Amino acid sequence: MAKFQVTEIPFDSVDTSPTLEDEFTMTAISRELGMMKDPERLKIAALNLLSVTMQRQAIIRSLCKRLAKLETNNIVKTEHKG
């Protein structure tokens, strides 16, 4: 298994709570998905949501890497040794 260092940065629970906009979006999408009768349209919607989720995850990962560098003054280096 590769060796690596993990940098932990604490988050306030307020930072991870859904905003009013998030709750509105979840409600709107849930209603729209609930009304779909065509399995093909539902499949397309699920694939589109997966795509958005993966793009969002990539952005979050990039922001976390930047934050870790800033919080540690870039002194923590990740080591990968196989």
N, C-alpha and C positions, 0 to 999 in steps of 0.2 A: 504494500500500500504506500502511496506517495506521502511524503511528509509535507506539511504545510502549517502555517500559523493562521490563527483566526483572530481577527480584531472585532471585539464586541463594542457596540456603541448603544447605550441605553436609549429607549424611546419612551416618552410620556404616553400614557394610555390615551390621552386626548388626541395625540398625533395619529392614532390608528382607528379612531372612531369615525364612522361614516358621517359625512356632512349632510346637510339638508338636500343639497344637489345630488349627492350619491343616493340617498334614500328615494328621491323623486325618480331618478334614472332607473333604479332597481324595480320600483313599482311599475313604471311605464313599460319596461321591457318584459317584466313578468306577465303583465296583462296581455301584451301583444302576443307573447309566446303561448299563453293560455288559450287564446282565441284561435290559434292556427289549427286547421283541420287537415291540411295537406302535409303528409310526412316529408315530401321532398322540400317544401318551403321550410319546414322545421329543421331539416338536416342542413340546409343552406344557412339558416340563422345560427345554428349551433357552430358551424364551421367559421362563420364570420366572428362570432363571439370568441371562439378559440384564438383566431388570428389577433384580435384586439388584445386579448389577455396576454398572449406571448409578446406582443410589441410592448405592452405596458411593463411586463416582467423584465424585458431587456433594458428599458429605460430606468426602472427601479434599481436593477443590478449596477448599471453604470453610475447612477447617482450615489449609491452606497459606496462604490469604490472611490469616487471622488471625495465623499465625506470622510471615509476612513483615512485617506491621505491627508486631508486637511486637519482632522482631529489628532492625528499622530505626528504631525509635522513631517510626514513622508519618511519616518524613520523605521516603520515596520515594513519589512520586505517579505513577500511570500516566497517560500522555497518549495520547489518541486523536485524531489529526488525519487527516482523509480527504483 
